[in-house]
Amino acid sequence: DTIFNFSIATDCFNINEVDEINTKINYHAFPNPFNDYTSIDVSDQSDNVSCNIYSINGNLVKTAVSVNGKITISRNVIVPGIYFGILQTKNKYLGSLKLIIQ
């Protein structure tokens, strides 16, 4: 299994109302690439964390929210390809990651 890590400019996704930026935290999706689902451990955060999934064209395709310190992203009807996840709490950007759906 391979873990992919990368950064992207968050201003192109129009994240509004972000009070604090913390780019030192790295989150990983496992497994990645994935067929059915992947998970992101966000247990280090006390607030609920959301992950907005964007296509390579910048279109929002899905939003997933943490439950008990973990975000589970189900493929459902998302077509195979490369996607970008933006992790944030209500008012704090946490990081970004690359997701590959097979």
C-alpha positions as CSV (number, residue, x, y, z in Angstrom):
1,D,0.0,0.0,0.0
2,T,1.2,3.5,-0.8
3,I,0.5,6.7,1.0
4,F,0.3,9.8,-1.1
5,N,1.0,13.2,0.4
6,F,0.9,16.7,-1.3
7,S,-0.1,20.3,-0.8
8,I,-2.3,22.5,-2.9
9,A,-3.2,26.2,-2.8
10,T,-6.3,26.5,-0.7
11,D,-7.3,29.9,-2.1
12,C,-8.5,28.3,-5.3
13,F,-11.2,26.5,-3.4
14,N,-12.6,29.7,-1.7
15,I,-12.4,28.5,1.8
16,N,-14.1,31.3,3.7
17,E,-14.2,32.2,7.4
18,V,-10.9,30.5,8.2
19,D,-9.4,32.1,11.2
20,E,-6.2,30.0,11.6
21,I,-4.1,28.2,9.1
22,N,-2.0,25.3,10.2
23,T,0.0,23.6,7.4
24,K,2.3,21.6,9.6
25,I,-0.2,18.7,10.2
26,N,-0.1,15.9,7.6
27,Y,-3.2,13.7,7.2
28,H,-3.2,10.5,5.2
29,A,-6.0,8.4,3.7
30,F,-5.7,4.7,4.0
31,P,-6.0,2.8,1.8
32,N,-5.2,5.1,-1.0
33,P,-5.7,4.3,-3.9
34,F,-9.1,2.8,-3.0
35,N,-12.0,1.0,-4.6
36,D,-14.9,1.2,-2.1
37,Y,-13.9,3.4,0.8
38,T,-10.9,5.1,2.6
39,S,-10.4,6.5,6.1
40,I,-8.7,9.5,7.5
41,D,-7.7,9.6,11.2
42,V,-8.4,13.0,12.7
43,S,-8.5,11.9,16.3
44,D,-6.0,14.7,17.2
45,Q,-8.8,17.3,16.6
46,S,-11.3,18.1,19.4
47,D,-13.7,19.7,16.9
48,N,-15.7,17.9,14.1
49,V,-13.7,17.8,10.9
50,S,-15.1,17.9,7.4
51,C,-13.4,16.8,4.2
52,N,-14.6,18.4,1.0
53,I,-13.7,16.2,-2.0
54,Y,-12.9,18.1,-5.2
55,S,-12.4,16.8,-8.8
56,I,-9.2,17.9,-10.6
57,N,-11.5,20.5,-12.3
58,G,-12.2,22.1,-8.9
59,N,-15.8,20.8,-8.6
60,L,-17.0,19.8,-5.2
61,V,-18.1,16.1,-5.5
62,K,-18.7,15.1,-1.9
63,T,-18.4,16.2,1.7
64,A,-17.6,13.7,4.5
65,V,-17.7,14.5,8.2
66,S,-15.7,13.0,11.1
67,V,-17.4,10.5,13.5
68,N,-15.4,9.5,16.6
69,G,-12.2,11.0,15.2
70,K,-12.4,9.3,11.8
71,I,-13.6,10.4,8.4
72,T,-14.8,7.5,6.2
73,I,-15.1,8.4,2.5
74,S,-17.3,6.0,0.5
75,R,-16.9,5.8,-3.2
76,N,-20.6,5.4,-3.9
77,V,-21.2,7.0,-7.4
78,I,-17.9,8.9,-7.7
79,V,-16.1,7.8,-10.9
80,P,-12.5,6.6,-10.8
81,G,-9.9,9.3,-10.9
82,I,-7.8,11.7,-8.9
83,Y,-9.4,13.9,-6.3
84,F,-8.3,16.4,-3.7
85,G,-9.5,16.5,-0.1
86,I,-9.6,19.7,1.9
87,L,-9.7,19.1,5.7
88,Q,-11.1,21.7,8.0
89,T,-13.0,22.4,11.2
90,K,-15.7,25.1,11.5
91,N,-13.0,27.8,11.4
92,K,-9.6,26.2,10.9
93,Y,-7.9,24.8,7.8
94,L,-6.1,21.5,8.7
95,G,-4.6,20.4,5.4
96,S,-5.1,18.8,2.1
97,L,-4.6,15.3,0.6
98,K,-4.7,13.5,-2.8
99,L,-7.3,10.7,-3.2
100,I,-7.1,8.2,-5.9
101,I,-10.2,6.1,-6.7
102,Q,-9.7,3.0,-8.8
